[in-house]
């Protein structure tokens, strides 16, 4: 039963790995992954892609950018075609540029900006901060908020642990002083007249 559940999750073509409409998908074998062909479909946004995508064809669509994080789960991906899309080169294209720098520099070199006008035909790989203007952050706002929240929580835990350790140290010292104070013999002070 456990093996059956594992195969259900891992193999392409199972319900957890459905082909996104309007694309067509072809299994490449159990360990090979899936070929996903979304080329020439008029796509304006990236569909939810199967995790086991090995070959992805997105050329000849109307894609202007790829959402941040959209390609991060595609660990099996070996082939990618993105040409003939009207890439809009602003801060939203940074994710794709940086992702392609890690995945395939030749694929990055083939892509060109379609807009804005002053960047038209410039290769994505040659984009710099000067052309893109003021991009506040590469991370989504929620990620930055979670980072600072987590950092504050960690600092709070560390401070609490230090205070507890100090309290224990001083409480032991106080208990020792009180205990020793209780065992001391009292001196009888007699007054002589």
N, C-alpha and C positions, 0 to 999 in steps of 0.2 A: 504494500500500500504506500509506503514511504517513497519507494522508487518511482511508482506511478505518479505521485504528486510532484516529485522532482522533475520528471520528464514533462509533465503538463506545464510546469512553469518555464522550463528551459528550451524546449523545442520550438522552432518557428512554425507558424501555421496554427498554433493553438489559440484559444480565445484571448489569452493575455497578450498575444502578439498579432492582433488583427491588422490587416492592411488598411492604411488610412485612405478614405475616399478623397479624391478621385484617382489615386495612384493604383498601380498594379504591382503585385509582389510575387516573387518567384523564390521558393526555397532552394538553397544551394547545397543541401545535404544537412544531416543532423548537426555536425560540428562546424559547418561552414557559415551558417547564418542565412540572411535573406537579401535578395536583390530587390530594392524598392525603386520603381520607376515613376517619378512624378513629373517627368519632362513634358513640356508643351501642353500643360493642363490649365494655363491661365491663372495659376496660383498667385495670390497677393500676400499670403501669409504661409508660414511653414506649418504643415499638418503635424499631428502627434506621430512620431516615427517609432517603429518597433525597436526595442532595445537591442535586438540581435541583427540590426541592419549592418550588412557587410559592404554593400555596393549601393550608393545613393545617387540618383539622377534627378537634379532639380533645374537643369538648363532649360532655356527658352520659356520662361515664365514671366511674371510681373512682380518678382520679389525685390523689395527695396532695401530690406535689412533682415537679419535673423535675430530673434529675441535672445537676450543674454541667458546663457545656460542651456539653450535648446539642443545643443550638440554634445553636451558633456556626458550624457549617459550612453553614447554610441561607442562603446569600447572595442567592438569588433570591426568598426568601419575601416575599410582599406581603399575604397575607391569613391571619389566624390566629383560630380560634375555640376558646376554652378554658373557656367557661362551664359551669355545672352539674357541677363536680367538687368533691370534698370536700377542699379545700386545707388542709393542716396547716401552720400558720404558726409554724414554728420556724426555726432557722438554715438548714435545708435549703431553705427557700423563698426565701432571699436571692438565689440565682442567677436564679430566674425573675423576681423583682421588679426586680432591676437590669437584666436583659436586656429586660424589657418597658418600662422607663423609656426605653431607647434605641429600641426597635422601635415601640411604640404606647402612649402614655400613656392614650388612651381605653380600650384593651383592659385595661390595668392597673386602671383605675378601676372597671371592671365586675366584676372578680374579688373574691370575699369569702372570708375565712377560715371554715372549718367547725370547726376545732379549733385549739388547746385551748379549753376552755369560756370562759375569760376574754377570748378574742379572737373568739369566734363572731360572724359577720356584719360584722366590721371589714373595710373594703376593703384589699386588699393594698397599694395605693398609700399608705396612711396608716400602714403599719407603720414603727416606728422601733426603734432599738437598745434602748430601754427595754422594749418589749413582747417582744422576742426573747430577752432575757437575754444571757448572755455567749457570744457567737459568737467563737471564738478567731481564726478566719481565714476569709477568703472564698475563698482558694486551697486546692486539695487539698494534703494534706501532702506528697505527692510533688513537687509544683511548688515548694513552699517549700524542700524539701531540695535539689532541683536548683539553685535560685537560689543558695543558700549554697555549694554545691559549686562551681558555676561562678564565683562571686565569689572563692573561695579560689584556684581555678586561675588566674584572670586576675591576681590579686595575686602569685601565685608566678611567673608568667611575667614580669611587670614587674620584680620584684625580681631575677630571674635576669638579665634584660637589663641592668639597672643594674650588677650585679656584673661581668658580662662586659665592659661598656664601661669600667668602672674598671680592671679587670685589664689590658685592652688599653692603656689610657693609661699605667699604671705600667710595663707591660712595655716599651713603646716608650721611655719615659724611662730605664729601666734599661739597655736595649740601647744607647741613645745614650751613656750615661755609661760603659759598658764599652768601647764602641768608641772614644770620645774618650780614655779612660784608656789604651788600648792604643797609640794613635798618639803620645802625648806622648813627646818625647825625654827620656831619663833624664839627670839631672844627675850628672855625675861629682863625687863629693865626695872630694877628696883631703885627706888629713891631713898637715899639715906638722909636722915634728918639729924 
